[in-house]
Amino acid sequence: MQKIEDVNIFTQGKLQFGTVVIGDNGIISDLQLSAETAGSRSARFLLPGAVDAHVHFREPGLTQKADIASESRAAAAGGVTTVMDMPNVVPTTTTPEALAAKHDLYREKCVVDYRLWYGITADNIEQALRDYGQPGSPHRDEICGFKVFLGSSTGGMLMNDSRKLRQLFAGTQRVIGIHSESEDIIRRNRQKYLDYFQSVDPKHQVPTDLPIEYHPKIRDVEACMETTRMAIQLARETGAQLHVCHITTAEELQFFPTENITAEVTPAHLTFTQEDYRTLGTRIKCNPAVKRVQDRKALREALGDGRIFSIGTDHAPHLLSDKQGGCLRAASGMPSIQFSLLSVLELMNEGVLNLAKVVELMSTNPAKRFGLTDRGEIAVGKRADLVLVDPMQTTTVTKDVILSKCGWSPFEGKTFSHRIVGTWVAGRKVY
């Protein structure tokens, strides 16, 4: 048995001063709550660990960028106690054999708890539904859900067969996560701007890259709206459990909240806008793109009224050498998990969120969405997945504190107004 004593515990929707008692099985056995007012003896507060349903830890096959050990340590340092890893690795997690091999790697290397997404292609739907998609499927518990890339991204798993997509949506009640961008619109926009640049100086050959500022013009609002609208209509018709990953536009928010359909947003899209390309360049290049100031404003507003259900990082490390070039050549994605909770806590200072909403969006809701009934809150009988935060200490992001293997962060130079001082996974202190 162990105790975390004399802290402000977020439980039953508010901070209460007291002690958490953890059994040898990693389960909270008692909450010894005091009549003292929260904050009377200590400013530190204890939250349920964050549940990040959207990470790319790059293993197997891309370990020059990141690996399970390095990125799970970064997660622990960021107060994230459960991660759900995406399938676009090498080989892609689209076969039972690849899934089993990936589980072996995670069991060996991951310092936090984990779940794995299973990637859907036009060729594996029948197998996926049979093995993982039904209540009686033999390997159902080996995955957290099915991931579908309706727009191309790292890994080459584009899925644009409408008949197969309907088969998937109609064939399971597992959560289906989608990357929602129209490849046709992206391709059309790309060609339009390449043609434009050639017309400006026709003596030169067709350009092979474009300035980074064109990234949100190519992956624009229309590209997101087209596939989000289609997927939501299909989910309404079939009753599918749809989870729209990394929402980026004000326009998409009109579709939420909807029964059986949830929306996720990333800390990056809550922090940056296209104005930041001037200073950060390709460091904030991701898919879908960081867009307009009004999109960030709308996403922040949607956090408080239920249209946004959860926050997931889309943590996607690349080496800085991969980020060279413009909007066509530079890799898309950025590391963010180590500073995700800190960046969301920062929104409290701006009046965007209160602490209860932070917990709901980063812990309770994602745990609920993926059936993790043993976590997401601090209560007797729940797993001791916990993060201790000190609001009296700041955190300045410098290269020497970054744990992600890629060695950089879009938040470098930023000073956050809180510091994470301890993280526990099932009662085991991992940071």
Secondary structure, DSSP 8 states (H G I E B T S, - for coil): -EEEEEEEEEETTEEEEEEEEE-TTSBEEEEEE-SS-TTSS---EEEE-EEEEEE---TTT-TTT--HHHHHHHHHHTTEEEEEE-S-SSS-S-SHHHHHHHHHHHHHH-SSEEEEEEE--TTSHHHHHHHHSSTT-TTGGG-SEEEEESS--TT--B---HHHHHHHHHH--SEEEEE---HHHHHHHHHHHHHHHHHHSTTS---S---GGGHHHHS-HHHHHHHHHHHHHHHHHHT-EEEE-S---TGGGGG-SBTTEEEEE-HHHHH--GGGHHHHGGGG--SS----HHHHHHHHHHHHHTSS-EE---B----GGGG-SSTTTS---B--GGGHHHHHHHHHHTTS--HHHHHIIIIIHHHHHTT-TT-SS--TTSB--EEEEETTS-EE--GGG--STT---TTTT-EES-EEEEEEETTEE--
